[in-house]
Amino acid sequence: VILVTGARGQIGTELVAALRKVYGRKQVIATDLHDAAAIPDQQRPYHQLNVLDKDDLESLVVTYGVTQIYHLAATLSAKGEEAPLKAWHLNMQSLLNILEVAKDHKLDKVFWPSSIAVFGPSTARKISPQDALLDPQTVYGISKEAGEQWCAYYREHYGLDVRSLRYPGLISYSAPAGGGTTDYAVAIFHEALQNGSYECYLNPDTALPMMYMDDAVRATLELMNAPKEALKERGAYNIGALSFTPAELAIALKMHIPDFTISYNADKRQSIANSWPAGVDDAVARHDWNWQPEYDLTAMTKDMFDHLEPVYKNSNAATM
Ligand code: VAH
């Protein structure tokens, strides 16, 4: 039985669906902060869970006989800068709760997402290698760097099989992205369809490592199913797929909406993006567990429009 925290988030929504397809719906317990009454039947089993409540987490693990936890609940980079100590506490204490419960109840595996936010000025605007110096400039990035070390600690001291990926910016259509710096690449699709234009909070030439959600979910399942002895990396694995700038993404959107226009008005998220690499070197993931991305910018843009155009066509028609 698999428990997922942050199940209503951008990654959680897709990961729960993918895990349920593989293991069966009843084998995947979705949890998040939302009240269970609001959850439609086909998305159950669902439990309201505050990941800072270790007793609640532990009783779910015991009640359901949980054997794996995917811990996705966290505050992302931009939102974290608005309340640094709150973000640190949520991101770190929740991870420690998960690691402790997993250790005490001898769970088979734990997944915890790291991020390219662990990188900073030493690789800013360049390609970050797997063994780059980690010098994060955001609280979120600091919590991801510390989290990678804690995961290694529980693996080395208690034999816990905890696995982790440094996700790039993730683009998806099924759940809104929340509070990230890379989330312009999600919002732009919705605004392009809604009003044909988008004001971007990053400068046009800000290249960032990105990935389509289908690739990110597959990478997660492939990492979790890889033979343990193949995984030599002490920290989280770099995984890469795309690297593009807002200007390049706007050109890709114009293939679908020719008169789409973009304007630029950089805000404080620009300084976060400036501290991150333009791309990552994922040779180690390709070697250790055969990582291979499938979606390039064209394929991603097409899939996003295939799923979002009908949604906006109906709603625009409805408002006609
Ligand atoms: C954020 N989307 O922007 C997340 C991610 C690589 C960025 O960690 O905070």
Residues whose N, C-alpha, C, O or C-beta is under 5 A from the ligand:
A	BS01	VAH	L76 S77 A78 S115 I116 A117 Y167 P168 G169 L170 G179 G180 T181 T182
